[in-house]
Amino acid sequence: MMTQVVTDYYTLLDNYVKGMLKPIAALVIVVIAILLSMYQRLGIGKEIAYAVFRSILQLSIIGFVLQFIFTQENAAWIIAAHLFMVAVAGYTAGQRAKHVPNGKYIAGVSMLVGTTITMALLVLLRVFPFTPRYIIPVSGMVVGNSMTVTGVTLKRLREDIRVQQNLVETALALGATPRQATIKQVQRALVVALAPVIDNTKTVGLISLPGAMTGMIMGGASPIEAIHLQMVVMNMLLGASTFSSVMSTYLSWPFFFTKTFQLQTRVFAAE
């Protein structure tokens, strides 16, 4: 048993090393980008190099981790992977909306609910089987997209309320509830955050071939099979993003107002 495990490990490592030839060759493009940034004196050459190094390291680690998880038949690994991705995404989205109190927790909970509902529906409707090979990659796409939308929603909502603080306070003074006083700001934040997802959905296949579809075609699947999967992907991305962003607005309200329905001035003091 142990001998077989060691053999499988060395086989996997050998395949990884051989497969790195193409990614290394593609680094030529990165070198050109760094040289161009240096020529233009942009000061981002080191940042580009660091970003590429970090992406290679992260993808390499996650590749070995997924290889291990895919060989397991335990649902706990699927749940753990999903929770880990949501936690990292919540932290990242919270960083974007750093002036929103408890922004990381709000983003994390919002994405947890939105993405979990989406993934549960896909499994219950038998769109995807509940196996690591299907659920983890799909969950990654859903969480990643929801992270961007949720972060933008929280950031834009807080900025709009700060800019229109006088209007909101006037509405509150006239007896409006926090929801009534900020409904326009909420609607604007959601529209702005969801606009890229909606635009991508409207133009998919016309401007570019998305990643899931491209990967299937390059993997040997027929274009018809690829578009079927892409239809599912676009629908779930739009649904999960909407769930998560809308919920984030509800969860952030208590931190924008006092118990007596007044704006928390300290929240809107910083730029």
Secondary structure, DSSP 8 states (H G I E B T S, - for coil): -HHHHHHHHHHHHHHHHHHTHHHHHHHHHHHHHHHHHHHTT-S-HHHHHHHHHHHHHHHHHHHHHHHHHHT---HHHHHHHHHHHHHHHHHHHHHHTTTSTTHHHHHHHHHHHHHHHHHHHHHHTTSS-SSHHHHHHHHHHHHHHHHHHHHHHHHHHHHHHHHTHHHHHHHHHTT--HHHHHHHHHHHHHHHHHHHHHHHHHHTTTS---HHHHHHHHTT--HHHHHHHHHHHHHHHHHHHHHHHHHHHHHHHHHHB-TTS-B-TTTTT--
